[in-house]
């Protein structure tokens, strides 16, 4: 007789074969409703195809939640990074976290990205997404990770920072394994984009979790690029950051893009320039402006108006 495990959701509990995945557990618990991107296992975000431990509380993670969208967006960032490395051979990649309403990824490339580059990258993303590449999690020993990312200096630095106890976000110690040696060196999780034929198309050092496959990303758009110092420090290399957004439906993506366009129309920098209120020379530094005659007049009138309330 094969070994079994018990999993639960709410007041329900079922027996499953040992090695059952999160999605198998959710189906057995009749907890699959709506657009699910991942699971929560004992409160920890979990890949749907990852086996669950015995006695685990398994819950669905929906795409229309803050945590679910973060997973969707991080998976989109991986897809974007794969497209960049396809189109820009030799590119080095740093980090690509989800952020509010979107994601970004930093790269070391020979020149800044252009608007045409972003269009080409997005087109390549669509091609890769259609391949239905699976996001496959693998635990890798430290030395193996260093060897695998030998040509990626930023990934090697992340591993080194973990060794020094200065970074934990990219490392995943198998705490769910009761037999794990607490004194053993940590393993690093690597996520691989794997084509249906088993070919590994791209890999990244990442804690995860991710959505099951690239074709499960419903709607995304690359927005802009900008320079960004590695680790936010001026003494570090200047990288090229690509910002994007991803949503669980095309309708929500369209609404978000429309909101961004409306915000641009009300941008104080644009209005100040068009109304000849302010001038923002680059040599002054970001965010600093000089009042032009029209702007000085408006400011004077506002100050006089403010005085009448005292």
Backbone bond lengths (Angstrom), bond angles and torsions (degrees), N, CA, C in turn:
res aa  C-N    CA-C-N  psi(-1)  N-CA   C-N-CA  omega(-1)  CA-C   N-CA-C  phi
1 X - - - 1.465 - - 1.525 109.30 -
2 X 1.330 117.60 133.82 1.452 121.49 -179.25 1.521 110.31 -74.49
3 X 1.330 115.16 152.62 1.454 120.61 -179.74 1.520 109.46 -69.06
4 X 1.325 115.48 150.26 1.465 120.23 -179.89 1.519 109.71 -126.35
5 X 1.331 114.51 160.91 1.462 121.30 174.51 1.518 108.10 -129.28
6 X 1.310 115.02 160.90 1.462 121.05 176.80 1.522 108.49 -112.47
7 X 1.339 116.97 133.56 1.462 121.59 175.72 1.520 108.12 -129.47
8 X 1.324 116.11 158.34 1.456 119.27 -175.01 1.523 110.88 -141.89
9 X 1.317 113.97 157.03 1.464 122.44 175.19 1.518 106.72 -151.80
10 X 1.347 115.70 117.57 1.455 118.34 -174.44 1.521 110.29 62.39
11 X 1.325 115.71 -128.45 1.464 120.48 179.22 1.521 112.14 -90.92
12 X 1.335 116.95 -1.88 1.460 120.54 -177.33 1.521 111.65 -89.02
13 X 1.315 115.90 151.07 1.455 122.53 175.36 1.523 108.55 -147.55
14 X 1.332 116.96 136.31 1.457 121.16 179.83 1.519 110.06 -136.09
15 X 1.324 114.49 158.21 1.458 121.61 175.66 1.531 108.73 -100.96
16 X 1.325 116.29 134.84 1.454 121.78 179.25 1.522 109.77 -134.24
17 X 1.321 116.23 161.46 1.459 120.16 175.11 1.519 109.91 -64.22
18 X 1.304 116.28 143.37 1.460 120.73 176.10 1.528 109.39 -57.78
19 X 1.323 116.86 133.67 1.458 120.71 -176.38 1.513 113.53 98.28
20 X 1.320 117.44 0.17 1.465 120.84 178.86 1.528 109.70 -62.26
21 X 1.324 115.65 142.11 1.461 121.08 -177.32 1.526 111.16 -87.57
22 X 1.314 115.03 171.36 1.466 120.21 -179.95 1.518 111.52 -61.93
23 X 1.331 117.41 -41.25 1.467 119.09 -179.01 1.523 110.34 -69.22
24 X 1.321 117.68 -35.31 1.470 120.07 176.18 1.520 110.36 -65.38
25 X 1.322 116.56 -37.98 1.462 120.18 178.18 1.517 111.18 -66.47
26 X 1.329 116.81 -43.55 1.466 120.13 -179.96 1.520 111.55 -63.57
27 X 1.340 116.55 -39.50 1.465 119.94 177.79 1.520 110.93 -64.96
28 X 1.325 116.52 -43.43 1.465 120.24 179.89 1.520 110.90 -65.11
29 X 1.330 116.77 -32.02 1.463 121.68 179.69 1.527 112.08 -86.19
30 X 1.340 116.39 1.14 1.470 123.13 -178.37 1.526 110.69 55.69
31 X 1.345 115.02 44.25 1.463 120.76 -178.22 1.523 111.91 -113.84
32 X 1.336 116.24 20.58 1.464 120.17 179.79 1.522 108.44 -99.16
33 X 1.317 115.18 102.46 1.462 121.50 177.12 1.522 108.25 -142.62
34 X 1.319 116.98 137.81 1.455 119.90 179.77 1.518 112.32 76.87
35 X 1.318 115.33 -165.39 1.457 123.02 -175.40 1.529 109.06 -92.36
36 X 1.328 116.72 102.86 1.459 122.31 -177.31 1.524 109.18 -98.96
37 X 1.331 116.48 130.71 1.471 120.01 179.55 1.524 111.96 -106.32
38 X 1.336 116.85 -24.12 1.460 121.30 -178.96 1.524 107.53 -162.64
39 X 1.314 116.20 -171.16 1.462 120.88 177.94 1.515 108.93 -128.42
40 X 1.320 115.23 167.57 1.453 121.44 167.99 1.523 107.17 -116.67
41 X 1.314 115.68 124.30 1.456 121.27 -179.64 1.522 107.67 -116.79
42 X 1.330 115.17 111.89 1.466 120.86 -174.88 1.526 111.22 51.94
43 X 1.340 115.34 39.02 1.456 121.26 175.46 1.512 115.36 86.52
44 X 1.328 118.46 -2.12 1.459 122.41 -179.13 1.519 110.29 -106.75
45 X 1.335 117.26 132.16 1.463 120.50 177.38 1.521 109.95 -60.38
46 X 1.339 116.05 139.36 1.463 121.36 -165.68 1.528 110.11 -144.22
47 X 1.319 117.93 136.74 1.464 120.89 174.33 1.523 110.21 -62.64
48 X 1.328 116.36 143.29 1.463 120.16 -178.39 1.516 112.78 -64.97
49 X 1.343 117.25 -29.77 1.463 119.47 -178.20 1.529 112.78 -95.89
50 X 1.323 117.20 11.75 1.472 121.02 179.69 1.523 109.66 -91.54
51 X 1.339 118.27 133.54 1.465 120.72 178.60 1.526 111.62 -59.83
52 X 1.330 115.42 145.77 1.466 120.42 -179.82 1.527 109.32 -104.86
53 X 1.341 116.73 150.28 1.470 119.87 179.88 1.521 112.42 -79.24
54 X 1.300 115.57 163.08 1.464 121.72 179.21 1.521 110.15 -64.07
55 X 1.324 115.40 137.59 1.460 121.52 177.22 1.511 114.74 80.13
56 X 1.324 117.67 8.22 1.465 120.94 -173.57 1.523 112.04 -73.28
57 X 1.334 114.47 146.70 1.453 122.34 168.92 1.527 106.50 -89.94
58 X 1.328 117.69 118.05 1.464 122.28 -174.09 1.524 108.96 -115.46
59 X 1.326 115.47 125.76 1.458 121.70 -178.65 1.526 109.86 -130.19
60 X 1.314 117.32 149.68 1.467 119.42 177.56 1.522 112.10 -78.60
61 X 1.328 116.65 147.59 1.459 122.70 173.16 1.513 107.59 -113.27
62 X 1.329 116.65 114.41 1.458 121.78 -173.45 1.525 111.98 -88.74
63 X 1.321 115.10 150.97 1.465 121.61 -177.85 1.514 112.56 -66.55
64 X 1.325 118.49 -25.88 1.463 120.70 -175.60 1.528 112.87 -92.56
65 X 1.330 116.83 18.44 1.458 121.26 174.64 1.529 108.93 -106.39
66 X 1.306 116.73 163.03 1.471 120.87 -179.42 1.525 110.78 -59.31
67 X 1.328 116.85 -45.05 1.466 120.07 -179.16 1.524 111.48 -70.10
68 X 1.325 116.27 -38.17 1.460 119.94 178.50 1.512 112.02 -64.89
69 X 1.336 117.17 -41.28 1.461 120.79 178.24 1.529 110.84 -65.38
70 X 1.331 117.07 -36.53 1.464 119.88 178.59 1.526 110.48 -61.16
71 X 1.323 117.13 -40.39 1.461 121.03 178.41 1.523 110.22 -66.70
72 X 1.326 116.76 -44.78 1.463 121.56 177.87 1.529 110.56 -58.52
73 X 1.315 116.64 -43.50 1.464 120.86 -176.72 1.524 111.42 -71.33
74 X 1.325 117.26 -36.87 1.465 118.81 178.36 1.525 110.77 -67.76
75 X 1.325 116.61 -36.69 1.465 120.08 175.79 1.529 110.45 -64.50
76 X 1.330 116.49 -36.71 1.464 120.57 176.78 1.522 110.55 -66.26
77 X 1.330 117.09 -37.11 1.465 120.68 176.93 1.522 110.86 -61.50
78 X 1.328 117.28 -39.51 1.471 120.39 176.61 1.524 110.52 -63.34
79 X 1.317 116.63 -42.79 1.462 120.45 178.40 1.530 110.02 -61.43
80 X 1.321 116.43 -42.00 1.464 119.88 178.99 1.523 110.80 -63.86
81 X 1.326 117.36 -43.37 1.464 120.41 -179.77 1.519 110.97 -62.67
82 X 1.322 117.13 -38.28 1.460 120.05 176.40 1.522 110.29 -62.28
83 X 1.329 116.49 -42.83 1.466 120.06 179.19 1.528 111.07 -63.43
84 X 1.334 117.13 -40.97 1.466 120.76 179.45 1.522 110.49 -62.15
85 X 1.330 117.24 -45.57 1.461 119.63 -177.90 1.519 111.73 -70.20
86 X 1.322 117.30 -24.89 1.468 120.41 173.55 1.528 110.70 -68.54
87 X 1.329 116.16 -42.93 1.459 121.66 -174.06 1.528 113.42 -87.25
88 X 1.329 116.40 -22.50 1.463 121.05 -178.98 1.531 109.04 -125.78
89 X 1.330 117.45 76.66 1.473 121.13 -179.60 1.531 110.88 -54.87
90 X 1.307 115.26 136.39 1.460 119.57 -178.67 1.509 113.64 92.92
91 X 1.324 117.65 -5.48 1.467 120.18 178.62 1.526 109.96 -63.59
92 X 1.322 115.78 141.89 1.461 122.19 174.32 1.522 107.63 -105.13
93 X 1.317 116.82 137.28 1.459 118.65 -178.81 1.523 110.51 -115.31
94 X 1.339 114.70 144.46 1.460 121.20 -175.48 1.528 110.27 -106.20
95 X 1.341 117.21 -96.19 1.466 120.52 -179.09 1.525 109.59 -129.23
96 X 1.331 115.30 157.51 1.459 120.41 -178.68 1.512 112.31 -148.54
97 X 1.334 118.20 71.67 1.462 120.69 -176.79 1.521 113.43 -82.32
98 X 1.327 116.79 159.84 1.466 119.15 168.91 1.521 109.01 -73.68
99 X 1.318 116.69 148.10 1.459 122.65 176.55 1.524 107.79 -132.59
100 X 1.310 117.10 -179.99 1.466 119.87 -179.93 1.523 110.19 -59.87
101 X 1.315 116.25 122.61 1.467 124.59 178.48 1.531 113.88 66.60
102 X 1.319 119.15 12.58 1.461 117.35 179.99 1.506 114.75 179.58
103 X 1.329 115.48 -144.87 1.459 122.11 -177.32 1.524 108.23 -161.56
104 X 1.324 116.00 168.34 1.459 120.45 169.60 1.516 108.88 -147.19
105 X 1.313 116.20 166.71 1.466 121.85 172.18 1.516 107.45 -146.58
106 X 1.345 115.96 138.37 1.457 122.06 -178.94 1.527 110.79 -102.19
107 X 1.336 115.33 139.25 1.464 121.06 -178.06 1.527 110.37 -135.12
108 X 1.315 114.65 149.72 1.461 121.09 167.91 1.527 107.00 -102.95
109 X 1.304 115.83 111.48 1.463 122.64 -179.43 1.526 108.86 -131.72
110 X 1.321 116.04 170.56 1.461 120.42 -173.66 1.522 113.20 -70.15
111 X 1.325 118.17 -26.32 1.463 121.45 -177.50 1.522 109.06 -149.64
112 X 1.327 117.29 161.39 1.474 119.25 176.90 1.526 111.52 -62.18
113 X 1.308 115.93 150.54 1.465 121.26 176.81 1.525 109.68 -72.62
114 X 1.326 116.13 145.66 1.462 122.35 176.27 1.526 109.49 -107.56
115 X 1.334 115.70 172.01 1.472 120.41 176.69 1.524 110.20 -61.00
116 X 1.330 117.44 -37.71 1.464 120.85 177.60 1.529 110.89 -64.97
117 X 1.331 116.34 -36.83 1.468 120.06 177.41 1.525 110.26 -61.24
118 X 1.331 116.65 -44.05 1.465 119.93 -178.44 1.526 110.50 -62.95
119 X 1.322 117.50 -38.65 1.466 120.36 177.63 1.525 110.54 -63.83
120 X 1.333 116.42 -41.52 1.462 120.59 179.92 1.528 110.75 -67.34
121 X 1.332 116.71 -39.91 1.469 120.37 179.12 1.522 110.48 -64.53
122 X 1.328 116.08 -43.22 1.471 119.67 179.98 1.531 110.82 -64.78
123 X 1.315 116.89 -38.22 1.465 120.10 177.46 1.523 110.47 -64.36
124 X 1.328 116.78 -40.43 1.462 120.44 178.23 1.524 110.40 -66.47
125 X 1.328 117.50 -36.57 1.467 120.82 176.42 1.521 111.11 -59.28
126 X 1.329 116.37 -41.34 1.468 119.59 179.77 1.530 110.85 -63.96
127 X 1.328 116.10 -39.16 1.468 119.61 178.14 1.526 110.79 -64.30
128 X 1.328 116.48 -44.88 1.463 120.48 -178.68 1.533 111.27 -67.18
129 X 1.329 116.27 -37.65 1.464 119.68 -179.33 1.523 111.23 -61.41
130 X 1.333 115.87 -36.69 1.466 120.03 -179.48 1.529 112.50 -67.32
131 X 1.324 117.23 -17.62 1.460 120.57 179.87 1.530 112.51 -75.08
132 X 1.333 116.11 -9.02 1.471 121.20 178.62 1.525 110.80 57.62
133 X 1.311 115.53 47.10 1.460 120.50 178.24 1.523 109.87 -70.77
134 X 1.305 116.21 133.10 1.461 121.08 178.91 1.527 110.23 -84.90
135 X 1.330 115.63 144.11 1.462 121.02 171.60 1.532 106.90 -89.91
136 X 1.307 115.98 109.51 1.475 120.86 -173.14 1.522 109.77 -111.48
137 X 1.313 115.81 124.28 1.466 122.36 -179.24 1.526 110.66 -88.07
138 X 1.327 115.28 138.62 1.462 120.47 177.51 1.525 109.27 -143.95
139 X 1.323 116.57 134.22 1.456 120.46 174.97 1.529 108.54 -88.02
140 X 1.333 115.79 130.17 1.456 121.47 -174.83 1.522 109.40 -126.99
141 X 1.328 116.25 135.23 1.465 120.48 177.27 1.522 109.98 -65.17
142 X 1.328 115.75 156.52 1.457 121.07 -175.66 1.525 112.21 -54.69
143 X 1.322 117.80 -50.97 1.460 120.48 -177.00 1.524 111.51 -63.73
144 X 1.326 116.18 -36.12 1.467 119.62 178.50 1.527 110.37 -68.24
145 X 1.321 116.40 -36.75 1.465 119.82 177.88 1.526 110.80 -66.39
146 X 1.333 116.77 -42.06 1.462 120.25 177.43 1.521 110.99 -60.97
147 X 1.318 116.61 -39.21 1.465 120.48 179.51 1.523 110.88 -69.74
148 X 1.323 116.60 -42.60 1.465 119.86 -178.19 1.520 111.81 -63.14
149 X 1.334 116.30 -38.59 1.465 120.41 -178.14 1.533 111.33 -103.94
150 X 1.314 115.48 36.08 1.463 120.75 -177.77 1.520 112.29 -59.78
151 X 1.333 117.15 -31.13 1.473 120.63 -178.88 1.518 112.47 -98.43
152 X 1.337 117.38 13.91 1.457 122.01 179.43 1.533 109.38 -120.90
153 X 1.330 117.55 90.20 1.471 120.39 -173.15 1.520 114.35 -60.61
154 X 1.332 118.01 -31.80 1.458 119.65 -177.67 1.530 111.11 -74.11
155 X 1.315 117.28 -34.51 1.460 120.07 176.07 1.527 110.34 -68.72
156 X 1.330 116.67 -40.19 1.458 120.12 177.90 1.533 110.38 -64.49
157 X 1.317 117.42 -36.32 1.460 120.30 178.33 1.524 110.36 -67.01
158 X 1.327 117.07 -37.68 1.468 120.21 176.90 1.524 110.14 -60.44
159 X 1.321 117.09 -44.54 1.463 121.03 178.91 1.523 110.09 -61.17
160 X 1.328 116.55 -42.30 1.461 121.69 179.42 1.526 110.90 -64.10
161 X 1.336 117.28 -40.95 1.454 120.88 178.81 1.525 111.51 -64.04
162 X 1.342 116.07 -35.57 1.460 119.84 175.96 1.522 109.75 -65.17
163 X 1.338 116.41 -42.75 1.462 120.73 178.38 1.525 111.11 -57.88
164 X 1.335 116.56 -36.78 1.462 121.62 -177.46 1.530 112.37 -85.18
165 X 1.344 116.19 0.65 1.456 120.16 179.65 1.505 114.37 74.84
166 X 1.349 117.31 17.66 1.457 121.63 -178.13 1.519 113.09 -97.85
167 X 1.325 117.09 -4.93 1.461 120.35 -178.38 1.509 108.65 -153.21
168 X 1.342 116.66 134.97 1.461 120.40 178.30 1.519 112.10 -126.54
169 X 1.327 118.00 -8.75 1.458 120.30 -171.24 1.522 113.46 -67.11
170 X 1.344 117.87 -24.63 1.452 119.65 -176.28 1.528 112.96 -99.63
171 X 1.319 116.84 -1.18 1.462 119.75 -176.90 1.521 109.81 -109.13
172 X 1.307 115.56 145.68 1.461 120.64 -179.95 1.518 107.78 -133.03
173 X 1.328 116.84 107.57 1.453 121.14 176.76 1.517 108.27 -88.79
174 X 1.307 117.07 138.08 1.469 121.08 -173.58 1.521 110.54 -73.54
175 X 1.343 116.27 70.03 1.455 120.72 -178.37 1.525 112.35 -70.82
176 X 1.342 116.37 -20.14 1.459 119.31 -179.43 1.523 111.85 -77.89
177 X 1.328 117.59 -6.16 1.463 121.80 -178.67 1.522 108.62 -94.50
178 X 1.336 118.98 110.30 1.462 120.69 -177.49 1.515 112.92 -65.55
179 X 1.328 117.29 -20.29 1.459 121.02 -179.16 1.521 112.62 -94.32
180 X 1.331 117.35 2.41 1.462 120.64 -177.61 1.523 110.36 -66.38
181 X 1.320 116.54 142.20 1.457 123.00 178.43 1.529 109.00 -80.23
182 X 1.316 118.75 115.13 1.470 120.05 -177.17 1.524 113.21 -64.63
183 X 1.341 116.96 -20.37 1.467 120.40 -179.38 1.526 112.44 -94.56
184 X 1.324 116.99 -1.84 1.460 120.03 -178.27 1.523 110.49 -73.20
185 X 1.326 115.78 154.08 1.466 120.45 177.82 1.527 108.99 -63.93
186 X 1.330 117.19 143.89 1.462 119.43 -178.39 1.524 112.15 -66.85
187 X 1.310 114.85 148.31 1.455 119.44 171.71 1.520 108.37 -95.78
188 X 1.330 115.15 151.07 1.453 120.96 178.75 1.517 109.00 -106.69
189 X 1.316 115.42 140.28 1.460 117.96 178.06 1.516 109.88 -90.96
190 X 1.320 114.33 132.52 1.455 122.73 176.64 1.522 107.33 -118.13
191 X 1.316 115.83 132.64 1.469 120.34 175.20 1.519 108.75 -107.00
192 X 1.326 114.19 128.70 1.457 120.82 -177.85 1.529 110.06 -112.42
193 X 1.331 115.95 135.25 1.456 121.02 171.30 1.523 107.21 -86.39
194 X 1.324 115.98 111.08 1.465 121.55 -171.39 1.521 109.99 -115.61
195 X 1.320 115.22 125.92 1.464 120.38 178.61 1.530 109.90 -72.86
196 X 1.339 117.32 161.69 1.466 120.33 -178.50 1.526 113.87 -56.87
197 X 1.341 117.76 -26.72 1.466 119.86 179.39 1.526 112.98 -83.50
198 X 1.352 116.62 3.37 1.459 120.57 178.52 1.514 114.65 94.17
199 X 1.325 117.57 -5.08 1.459 121.41 179.62 1.530 110.03 -71.19
200 X 1.340 116.74 128.38 1.458 121.53 177.35 1.521 108.29 -82.51
201 X 1.325 116.13 114.20 1.461 121.28 -175.01 1.522 112.70 -87.96
202 X 1.339 117.65 -30.36 1.465 120.79 -176.77 1.523 107.79 -168.30
203 X 1.337 116.54 149.79 1.464 120.99 -179.91 1.513 110.05 -138.09
204 X 1.339 115.21 151.96 1.456 119.56 178.52 1.519 109.93 -148.26
205 X 1.320 114.86 145.22 1.457 121.63 173.16 1.516 107.67 -73.73
206 X 1.337 117.21 118.87 1.462 119.32 -171.32 1.521 110.17 -162.58
207 X 1.322 115.96 142.60 1.460 119.96 178.47 1.527 111.91 -77.63
208 X 1.340 117.48 -32.40 1.454 120.10 -178.36 1.521 111.41 79.42
209 X 1.329 117.49 -165.88 1.470 127.08 0.21 1.516 111.96 -81.77
210 X 1.344 114.85 -179.80 1.453 121.32 179.56 1.523 109.79 -133.57
211 X 1.329 114.61 166.14 1.454 120.19 172.91 1.531 108.03 -69.07
212 X 1.338 118.94 164.73 1.465 119.57 -176.00 1.525 115.43 -62.60
213 X 1.339 118.82 -40.68 1.460 119.76 -174.12 1.527 110.77 -157.02
214 X 1.325 115.62 163.52 1.467 121.22 -174.35 1.524 113.23 -65.09
215 X 1.322 117.92 -28.90 1.463 119.91 -179.73 1.524 112.62 -73.89
216 X 1.339 117.13 -3.09 1.465 121.45 178.69 1.529 111.53 -93.69
217 X 1.332 117.33 11.50 1.463 121.21 175.49 1.526 107.22 -95.86
218 X 1.314 119.19 106.26 1.468 120.83 -170.80 1.530 115.08 -73.41
219 X 1.335 117.45 -41.00 1.467 119.08 -170.57 1.522 109.89 -155.83
220 X 1.338 116.32 130.80 1.460 120.55 179.65 1.519 109.50 -154.37
221 X 1.339 115.02 163.10 1.463 121.37 179.82 1.522 108.85 -155.07
222 X 1.335 116.80 133.21 1.453 120.76 172.24 1.519 108.46 -83.91
223 X 1.318 117.14 134.05 1.461 121.53 -169.41 1.523 113.93 -103.97
224 X 1.308 117.17 -49.47 1.463 119.67 -176.00 1.515 109.28 -167.47
225 X 1.330 115.64 171.36 1.458 121.45 174.80 1.519 109.26 -129.57
226 X 1.305 116.10 156.80 1.462 121.47 -179.09 1.518 108.72 -159.11
227 X 1.319 116.17 162.56 1.453 120.68 175.05 1.521 110.37 -79.76
228 X 1.322 116.46 147.75 1.463 121.23 178.39 1.524 108.73 -152.45
229 X 1.343 115.97 130.78 1.462 119.10 177.57 1.525 110.16 -72.20
230 X 1.318 116.32 140.48 1.465 121.67 174.80 1.530 108.84 -59.08
231 X 1.321 115.16 126.90 1.456 124.59 -179.38 1.532 112.16 61.20
232 X 1.364 115.99 18.92 1.449 121.04 175.02 1.510 114.80 69.00
233 X 1.333 117.85 20.87 1.462 121.64 -176.98 1.522 110.45 -115.70
234 X 1.332 115.81 134.91 1.456 120.90 -176.08 1.528 112.98 -67.53
235 X 1.338 117.24 -19.75 1.463 119.58 179.51 1.528 111.84 -86.68
236 X 1.324 116.66 4.43 1.456 122.25 180.00 1.532 109.91 -106.01
237 X 1.338 118.00 165.70 1.472 120.66 -178.06 1.530 112.50 -61.14
238 X 1.322 114.76 147.31 1.461 121.20 173.76 1.527 108.47 -84.17
239 X 1.319 116.10 120.90 1.461 122.52 179.63 1.519 109.76 -105.87
240 X 1.317 115.71 169.79 1.464 121.46 177.39 1.528 108.75 -107.77
241 X 1.316 115.52 119.82 1.472 121.55 -176.10 1.519 109.79 -103.66
242 X 1.320 115.56 130.35 1.466 121.76 173.97 1.525 108.61 -107.28
243 X 1.333 115.32 126.00 1.464 121.47 177.07 1.529 109.58 -99.30
244 X 1.319 115.72 142.98 1.456 120.66 175.81 1.511 110.69 -147.69
245 X 1.309 115.83 174.14 1.461 121.01 176.22 1.521 108.60 -136.43
246 X 1.315 116.47 151.74 1.468 121.77 179.35 1.524 108.44 -146.17
247 X 1.333 115.21 143.00 1.455 121.76 -176.78 1.521 109.66 -138.34
248 X 1.324 114.13 166.03 1.462 119.35 -176.97 1.519 113.35 -82.05
249 X 1.339 117.40 -1.00 1.464 120.32 175.98 1.526 109.25 -155.23
250 X 1.322 116.14 154.66 1.465 120.93 177.78 1.526 110.74 -66.48
251 X 1.325 116.53 -31.72 1.458 120.77 178.87 1.522 110.95 -62.01
252 X 1.334 116.68 -45.03 1.458 120.19 179.91 1.523 111.25 -69.40
253 X 1.332 117.28 -35.85 1.462 120.22 176.10 1.523 110.40 -61.45
254 X 1.328 116.49 -47.25 1.463 120.87 179.49 1.523 111.04 -59.23
255 X 1.323 117.16 -44.07 1.465 120.93 179.88 1.522 110.73 -62.92
256 X 1.323 117.09 -39.50 1.467 120.20 179.84 1.523 110.95 -67.18
257 X 1.334 117.24 -42.40 1.462 120.39 179.32 1.522 111.17 -64.86
258 X 1.321 116.66 -37.03 1.464 119.96 176.63 1.522 111.03 -65.42
259 X 1.319 116.63 -38.46 1.462 120.62 177.50 1.528 110.78 -63.52
260 X 1.338 116.86 -40.48 1.465 120.80 178.50 1.530 110.84 -63.79
261 X 1.330 117.00 -38.69 1.465 120.22 178.72 1.520 111.31 -65.63
262 X 1.328 116.56 -39.94 1.466 119.96 177.81 1.526 110.60 -65.48
263 X 1.340 116.08 -37.41 1.464 119.68 179.09 1.522 110.96 -65.25
264 X 1.338 116.66 -36.53 1.468 120.27 178.36 1.526 111.27 -61.22
265 X 1.344 116.19 -37.49 1.463 120.04 -179.29 1.519 111.66 -65.03
266 X 1.323 116.66 -25.32 1.467 120.71 -178.62 1.522 112.58 -102.62
267 X 1.325 117.12 8.20 1.461 121.55 -179.51 1.534 109.84 -61.95
268 X 1.335 116.86 125.28 1.464 120.34 -176.22 1.523 112.10 -63.24
269 X 1.345 117.03 -28.85 1.465 119.19 179.25 1.518 110.63 -69.47
270 X 1.319 115.54 -40.22 1.473 119.67 178.74 1.532 110.36 -69.27
271 X 1.323 116.38 -46.15 1.464 119.91 -178.91 1.534 111.00 -64.67
272 X 1.339 116.39 -40.00 1.454 119.11 179.41 1.512 112.33 -61.69
273 X 1.328 116.42 -36.82 1.462 120.74 179.52 1.526 110.63 -72.76
274 X 1.334 116.84 -46.87 1.467 120.55 -175.37 1.521 112.17 -68.95
275 X 1.331 117.24 -33.53 1.475 121.08 -179.93 1.526 111.90 -91.45
276 X 1.335 115.96 3.57 1.468 122.05 179.91 1.523 111.03 55.73
277 X 1.344 114.80 45.51 1.462 121.16 178.55 1.521 111.49 -95.46
278 X 1.316 116.10 -42.41 1.460 120.52 -176.02 1.516 110.67 -137.78
279 X 1.333 114.72 160.02 1.462 122.52 176.24 1.522 106.28 -128.97
280 X 1.333 117.06 132.25 1.462 121.33 -175.81 1.530 109.64 -121.63
281 X 1.325 118.22 78.05 1.466 120.45 178.75 1.526 111.53 -67.81
282 X 1.323 117.21 139.35 1.461 121.89 -177.27 1.521 112.04 -61.22
283 X 1.327 117.26 -32.47 1.461 119.61 -176.80 1.523 113.01 -66.01
284 X 1.334 117.42 -18.75 1.463 120.25 176.87 1.522 112.03 -75.88
285 X 1.313 116.24 -24.96 1.457 120.34 -176.57 1.518 111.17 110.24
286 X 1.339 117.40 157.68 1.469 120.73 -177.63 1.520 112.71 -62.51
287 X 1.338 116.02 134.61 1.463 121.44 175.60 1.516 114.96 85.74
288 X 1.341 118.03 -5.89 1.460 120.50 -178.37 1.524 109.82 -97.86
289 X 1.329 116.27 138.88 1.460 119.74 -175.19 1.520 111.08 -137.65
290 X 1.343 115.32 161.60 1.455 123.95 175.76 1.530 107.68 -116.48
291 X 1.330 116.71 133.43 1.458 119.43 177.94 1.531 110.05 -75.05
292 X 1.316 115.83 129.61 1.457 122.04 171.25 1.537 108.41 -85.90
293 X 1.350 119.26 171.13 1.477 120.20 -177.73 1.529 113.61 -50.92
294 X 1.336 117.37 -44.78 1.476 119.21 178.83 1.519 110.96 -62.34
295 X 1.325 115.92 -42.57 1.456 120.16 179.89 1.508 112.42 -66.11
296 X 1.342 116.34 -40.09 1.465 120.00 178.74 1.523 110.71 -63.28
297 X 1.346 116.88 -38.25 1.465 120.81 178.85 1.526 110.82 -65.26
298 X 1.341 116.67 -44.35 1.466 120.46 178.77 1.522 110.14 -62.23
299 X 1.318 116.57 -42.73 1.464 120.04 179.90 1.524 110.72 -62.05
300 X 1.350 116.89 -43.99 1.469 121.07 179.63 1.527 111.37 -60.13
301 X 1.351 115.30 -42.46 1.465 119.35 -179.82 1.531 110.86 -66.57
302 X 1.323 117.18 -38.32 1.471 120.99 178.53 1.520 110.81 -65.98
303 X 1.343 116.68 -41.43 1.465 119.90 179.62 1.523 110.72 -65.65
304 X 1.342 116.80 -40.90 1.467 120.14 178.65 1.523 110.71 -65.34
305 X 1.326 115.80 -39.29 1.463 119.99 178.79 1.517 110.51 -64.35
306 X 1.361 115.66 -40.75 1.465 120.34 -178.91 1.522 110.72 -63.49
307 X 1.344 116.87 -34.40 1.457 120.56 -178.09 1.527 112.14 -66.34
308 X 1.317 116.80 -27.87 1.471 120.05 -177.52 1.524 111.87 -70.38
309 X 1.347 117.41 -14.65 1.455 120.46 -178.79 1.533 111.39 -90.73
310 X 1.321 117.17 -4.29 1.475 119.77 -179.80 1.513 110.60 -95.21
